[in-house]
Amino acid sequence: MFYEPKKGIPFEIDPFKSLVFPRPIGWISSISKNGVSNIAPYSYFNSVADDPPQIMFCSNGGTAHSKYKDSLSNILSTKEFVVNFATSATRIQMNNSSRNFKPDEDEFILSKLKKKKSKLVKVPSVKDSPVNLECKLVKTIKLKSNSKKTSTMIIGEVIGIFIKDKFIKNNRVDSVSMRYIARMGYSEYTTVASKFNLNRK
Ligand SMILES: Cc1cc2nc3c(=O)[nH]c(=O)nc-3n(C[C@H](O)[C@H](O)[C@H](O)COP(=O)(O)O)c2cc1C
């Protein structure tokens, strides 16, 4: 099968998100200019550079109250955010935090998530995340959009990195034991539960 998306999708459900997978989930915490905490998962997410370390995620569409989702509105106001990671143990809270809450509702409380004070930013981190990346906004990039919905890429510099000590073994990160989850298409997810090595020649 071959198709050109702009001419129509030959499936009941657009399979695009099922073709680029697994997508890591950046579980983004932020605070509003009034200090209300927010948390939401973003799987259009990845690390994109390492000197300095930078990450990006994309916010597509808005809310009932704004042309932007709350995470983007908050980050534009405060210029900072934290990337947390959902695991098998926190998958239900991650899913709950994707609901469309009002901007004045503390999504940590509504999603039953414990906060942890971050070191370099005012935004709280997720206590049960194996890793927290404290970020400062570098820039936003408006992506092409075929509708009235806005698509914005947010790029952040990682200025502080927290790793739970129990996931550091022999001076390396023991990634598999963190049990990160990642997004496939539809409502499907996977857990990172195995790995193999390939040495560069
Ligand atoms: C696993 C998962 C991944 C998601 N990835 C994205 C994404 O990359 N971009 C996006 O705009 N929305 C994404 N969403 C939807 C947002 O999480 C949802 O719209 C949320 O309410 C946004 O919250 P906010 O308004 O507090 O930022 C995702 C939802 C789930 C469950």
PDBQT file of the ligand as one rigid body, heavy atoms in Angstrom, charges set to zero:
ROOT
HETATM    1  C1  LIG A 301       0.605   9.030  25.976  1.00  0.00    +0.000 C 
HETATM    2  C2  LIG A 301       0.078  10.350  25.506  1.00  0.00    +0.000 A 
HETATM    3  C3  LIG A 301       0.864  11.136  24.679  1.00  0.00    +0.000 A 
HETATM    4  C4  LIG A 301       0.421  12.393  24.233  1.00  0.00    +0.000 A 
HETATM    5  N1  LIG A 301       1.222  13.126  23.411  1.00  0.00    +0.000 NA
HETATM    6  C5  LIG A 301       0.827  14.357  23.004  1.00  0.00    +0.000 A 
HETATM    7  C6  LIG A 301       1.675  15.146  22.172  1.00  0.00    +0.000 A 
HETATM    8  O1  LIG A 301       2.790  14.772  21.810  1.00  0.00    +0.000 OA
HETATM    9  N2  LIG A 301       1.226  16.375  21.809  1.00  0.00    +0.000 N 
HETATM   10  C7  LIG A 301       0.006  16.866  22.204  1.00  0.00    +0.000 A 
HETATM   11  O2  LIG A 301      -0.349  17.994  21.839  1.00  0.00    +0.000 OA
HETATM   12  N3  LIG A 301      -0.810  16.131  23.016  1.00  0.00    +0.000 NA
HETATM   13  C8  LIG A 301      -0.424  14.906  23.432  1.00  0.00    +0.000 A 
HETATM   14  N4  LIG A 301      -1.234  14.168  24.246  1.00  0.00    +0.000 N 
HETATM   15  C9  LIG A 301      -2.472  14.768  24.760  1.00  0.00    +0.000 C 
HETATM   16  C10 LIG A 301      -2.191  15.696  25.967  1.00  0.00    +0.000 C 
HETATM   17  O3  LIG A 301      -1.568  14.990  27.017  1.00  0.00    +0.000 OA
HETATM   18  C11 LIG A 301      -3.543  16.283  26.461  1.00  0.00    +0.000 C 
HETATM   19  O4  LIG A 301      -4.092  17.114  25.448  1.00  0.00    +0.000 OA
HETATM   20  C12 LIG A 301      -3.422  17.048  27.752  1.00  0.00    +0.000 C 
HETATM   21  O5  LIG A 301      -4.713  17.367  28.252  1.00  0.00    +0.000 OA
HETATM   22  C13 LIG A 301      -2.642  18.341  27.596  1.00  0.00    +0.000 C 
HETATM   23  O6  LIG A 301      -2.564  18.903  28.879  1.00  0.00    +0.000 OA
HETATM   24  P1  LIG A 301      -2.245  20.431  29.147  1.00  0.00    +0.000 P 
HETATM   25  O7  LIG A 301      -3.349  21.264  28.487  1.00  0.00    +0.000 OA
HETATM   26  O8  LIG A 301      -2.262  20.498  30.647  1.00  0.00    +0.000 OA
HETATM   27  O9  LIG A 301      -0.883  20.715  28.554  1.00  0.00    +0.000 OA
HETATM   28  C14 LIG A 301      -0.837  12.886  24.660  1.00  0.00    +0.000 A 
HETATM   29  C15 LIG A 301      -1.652  12.088  25.492  1.00  0.00    +0.000 A 
HETATM   30  C16 LIG A 301      -1.197  10.833  25.901  1.00  0.00    +0.000 A 
HETATM   31  C17 LIG A 301      -2.061   9.982  26.797  1.00  0.00    +0.000 C 
ENDROOT
TORSDOF 0
